[in-house]
Amino acid sequence: MKIHKIAKIATLCTLFSAVFAHAQFAKPEDAIKYRQSAMTIMSTHFGRIAAMAQGKVPFDAKVAQENEEVFATVSKLPWAAFGEGTDKGETKAKAEIWSDQAKFKAAQDKLLAEALKLNAAVKTGKLDDVTVAFKGVGGACKGCHDNFKAK
């Protein structure tokens, strides 16, 4: 099966599961695992784009677009899993997520906005465009991690 078919299947599955994700967390630990899994998938697919943007691997516009599609979809998922009671357990989430929810929401919104820019950039098929957009997403990720994730 080609990677783009796998990416499309993963995208559809994650979109469908996102609708019901919040209601499905029987325990706080389930929500924590869910958001950590989503973040891992985001990191993996963004990392593949990063390797191209940083010149570590040759640029392949098709591969960049396939990975961006997964990243863009999955980047919408973890936020519903930061609910009540998910500040305890095996998590590196800082208390500021719950004490400054407006700032946390702004960080989410920034990431999603930068992901849209990355989406537009990969569609151009131009490495320079992807590199600029990659830096925006990377900055959004770093900002959120600096403020809301314990080391």
C-alpha positions as CSV (number, residue, x, y, z in Angstrom):
1,M,0.0,0.0,0.0
2,K,1.4,3.4,-0.9
3,I,2.2,5.9,1.8
4,H,-0.4,8.4,0.5
5,K,-3.2,5.8,0.9
6,I,-2.0,5.0,4.4
7,A,-1.9,8.7,5.1
8,K,-5.5,9.1,3.8
9,I,-6.7,6.2,5.9
10,A,-5.0,7.5,9.0
11,T,-6.4,11.0,8.3
12,L,-10.0,9.6,8.0
13,C,-9.6,7.5,11.1
14,T,-8.3,10.4,13.2
15,L,-11.0,12.8,12.0
16,F,-13.7,10.3,12.9
17,S,-12.2,9.6,16.3
18,A,-11.7,13.3,17.1
19,V,-15.5,13.8,17.1
20,F,-15.9,11.3,19.8
21,A,-12.6,11.5,21.6
22,H,-13.7,13.7,24.5
23,A,-16.6,11.5,25.4
24,Q,-14.5,8.3,25.1
25,F,-12.1,9.0,27.9
26,A,-13.3,6.8,30.7
27,K,-10.3,7.7,32.8
28,P,-7.9,10.6,32.9
29,E,-5.1,8.2,32.0
30,D,-6.9,7.4,28.7
31,A,-7.0,11.1,27.8
32,I,-3.3,11.4,28.7
33,K,-2.3,8.4,26.5
34,Y,-4.5,9.8,23.7
35,R,-2.9,13.3,23.6
36,Q,0.6,11.8,24.0
37,S,-0.1,9.5,21.0
38,A,-1.4,12.4,18.9
39,M,1.7,14.4,19.8
40,T,4.0,11.5,18.9
41,I,2.3,11.2,15.5
42,M,2.5,15.0,14.9
43,S,6.2,14.9,15.8
44,T,7.0,12.0,13.5
45,H,5.3,13.5,10.5
46,F,6.6,17.1,11.1
47,G,10.1,15.6,11.7
48,R,10.0,14.2,8.2
49,I,9.3,17.6,6.8
50,A,11.9,19.1,9.1
51,A,14.6,16.8,7.7
52,M,13.9,18.1,4.2
53,A,13.6,21.8,5.3
54,Q,17.0,21.5,7.1
55,G,18.7,19.8,4.2
56,K,19.2,16.5,6.1
57,V,17.4,14.5,3.4
58,P,16.6,15.5,-0.2
59,F,13.4,17.5,-0.7
60,D,10.5,15.5,-2.2
61,A,7.4,17.6,-2.6
62,K,5.1,14.6,-2.7
63,V,6.5,13.1,0.5
64,A,6.3,16.6,2.2
65,Q,2.7,16.9,1.2
66,E,1.8,13.4,2.4
67,N,3.4,14.0,5.8
68,E,1.9,17.5,6.1
69,E,-1.6,16.1,5.5
70,V,-1.2,13.7,8.5
71,F,0.4,16.4,10.6
72,A,-2.4,18.9,9.8
73,T,-5.1,16.4,10.7
74,V,-3.5,15.1,13.9
75,S,-2.6,18.6,15.1
76,K,-6.3,19.1,15.8
77,L,-6.6,16.1,18.1
78,P,-4.8,16.4,21.3
79,W,-6.5,19.5,22.7
80,A,-9.7,17.8,23.7
81,A,-7.6,15.5,25.9
82,F,-6.5,18.2,28.3
83,G,-9.7,17.9,30.4
84,E,-10.4,17.8,34.1
85,G,-8.2,15.4,36.0
86,T,-5.6,15.0,33.2
87,D,-3.0,17.1,35.1
88,K,-2.0,14.1,37.2
89,G,-0.3,10.9,36.3
90,E,2.4,10.2,33.7
91,T,2.4,13.5,32.0
92,K,4.8,16.4,31.5
93,A,1.9,18.9,31.2
94,K,2.5,21.9,33.4
95,A,-0.2,23.3,35.7
96,E,-0.3,26.5,33.5
97,I,-2.4,24.6,31.0
98,W,-5.3,24.7,33.4
99,S,-4.5,27.9,35.3
100,D,-4.0,30.0,32.1
101,Q,-6.4,28.3,29.7
102,A,-6.6,31.5,27.5
103,K,-2.8,31.4,26.9
104,F,-2.9,27.7,26.2
105,K,-5.8,28.1,23.7
106,A,-3.8,30.9,22.0
107,A,-0.9,28.5,21.7
108,Q,-3.1,25.9,20.1
109,D,-4.6,28.5,17.7
110,K,-1.1,29.6,16.7
111,L,-0.1,26.1,15.9
112,L,-3.2,25.4,13.8
113,A,-2.7,28.7,12.0
114,E,1.0,27.9,11.2
115,A,-0.1,24.4,10.1
116,L,-2.4,26.0,7.5
117,K,0.6,28.0,6.3
118,L,2.6,24.8,6.0
119,N,-0.2,23.2,4.1
120,A,-0.1,26.0,1.6
121,A,3.7,25.9,1.4
122,V,3.9,22.2,0.6
123,K,1.3,22.6,-2.1
124,T,3.7,25.0,-4.0
125,G,6.2,22.2,-4.2
126,K,9.0,24.7,-3.5
127,L,11.5,23.9,-0.8
128,D,12.0,27.6,0.0
129,D,8.3,28.0,0.8
130,V,8.3,24.8,2.9
131,T,11.4,26.0,4.8
132,V,9.8,29.3,5.8
133,A,6.5,27.6,6.9
134,F,8.4,24.9,8.7
135,K,10.0,27.6,10.9
136,G,6.6,29.0,11.8
137,V,5.3,25.6,12.9
138,G,8.5,24.9,14.7
139,G,8.3,28.2,16.6
140,A,4.7,27.5,17.5
141,C,5.6,24.0,18.8
142,K,8.6,25.4,20.8
143,G,6.5,28.2,22.3
144,C,3.9,25.8,23.5
145,H,6.5,23.4,24.9
146,D,8.5,26.1,26.6
147,N,5.3,27.4,28.4
148,F,3.3,24.3,28.9
149,K,5.6,21.2,29.0
150,A,7.9,20.2,31.8
151,K,11.4,19.2,30.8
